[in-house]
Amino acid sequence: MKTLKKIDLYQIIKQSIELYKKNILLVGLVFFILTIVLVSLLNIGFKTLYKGDDLLEYLKHFNPEKFSIKDKLLYLSVLTMIIALVAPFNAGILKMMKDTQENNKVGINTFYYYINSPYYFSILLVTLLVSGFGLFFNTTLEVLIKDHTIKNFISFFISISTSILTFTALPNVIFSNLKPIEGIKKSIKDCFLNFGKVFLLIIISVILGYLGFFAFCIGIFFTFPFYFAIQYKVYDTLK
């Protein structure tokens, strides 16, 4: 029986910082491109949901919890598709981290490496499975459970679980050559003894990533890629 590995928080963060420093400019640039793509897709999605004239005013009061079941399903479908479409680019950034660690050549073309690769369908599927699972259960909770305290607690746990699965399953698929279901199963096994640590690392990576926003808005494009450095090092430790 294969021994389950444990994560050393200090070593993960230390190695992630070193990996991030080697990629800061190039990954910052491609993350900027990824953000533009994401914002454009969100803009299209919102315009699909809203047909009025004053979109900015609508966004100020935008609250999916007040949607009808039909609109909520449409909203969740659009959100899931956007997440899936962006996933190959996230995979490209992870490959940049891997290639840097292995002293391989890294360039802009690495960013879209998985668009025309055999892994493309697997990347989409693993992202849709994990995201779709979380969104489906959260929507079901809205319908079946009326107690807000219980509903919020379960929803919070589901959100944490799907975040961790997404964080760990994608690298399993693209770097360990696993099928989507196999990648998810391995993620569950990997995180069995490291659930809290992986969640803490996600929080740390997001907080450090957003430091660029508070320091100087455009700086977020050069600090948030630290998230991907953490993500790769977690995979590298647990593989």
Secondary structure as the mmCIF struct_conf table of DSSP 4:
data_model
#
loop_
_struct_conf.conf_type_id
_struct_conf.id
_struct_conf.beg_label_comp_id
_struct_conf.beg_label_asym_id
_struct_conf.beg_label_seq_id
_struct_conf.end_label_comp_id
_struct_conf.end_label_asym_id
_struct_conf.end_label_seq_id
HELX_LH_PP_P HELX_LH_PP_P1 LYS A 2 LYS A 5
HELX_RH_AL_P HELX_RH_AL_P1 LEU A 9 LEU A 49
BEND BEND1 GLY A 52 ASP A 53
HELX_RH_AL_P HELX_RH_AL_P2 LEU A 55 LYS A 60
TURN_TY1_P TURN_TY1_P1 HIS A 61 HIS A 61
HELX_RH_3T_P HELX_RH_3T_P1 PRO A 64 LYS A 66
BEND BEND2 PHE A 67 PHE A 67
HELX_RH_AL_P HELX_RH_AL_P3 ILE A 69 GLN A 101
TURN_TY1_P TURN_TY1_P2 GLU A 102 ASN A 103
HELX_RH_AL_P HELX_RH_AL_P4 ILE A 108 PHE A 111
TURN_TY1_P TURN_TY1_P3 TYR A 112 ASN A 116
BEND BEND3 SER A 117 SER A 117
TURN_TY1_P TURN_TY1_P4 PRO A 118 TYR A 119
HELX_RH_AL_P HELX_RH_AL_P5 TYR A 120 LEU A 144
HELX_RH_AL_P HELX_RH_AL_P6 HIS A 148 PHE A 175
BEND BEND4 SER A 176 SER A 176
HELX_RH_AL_P HELX_RH_AL_P7 PRO A 180 ASP A 190
TURN_TY1_P TURN_TY1_P5 CYS A 191 ASN A 194
HELX_RH_AL_P HELX_RH_AL_P8 PHE A 195 GLY A 209
TURN_TY1_P TURN_TY1_P6 TYR A 210 TYR A 210
HELX_RH_AL_P HELX_RH_AL_P9 LEU A 211 ALA A 215
HELX_RH_3T_P HELX_RH_3T_P2 CYS A 217 GLY A 219
HELX_RH_AL_P HELX_RH_AL_P10 ILE A 220 THR A 223
TURN_TY1_P TURN_TY1_P7 PHE A 224 PRO A 225
HELX_RH_AL_P HELX_RH_AL_P11 PHE A 226 LEU A 238
#
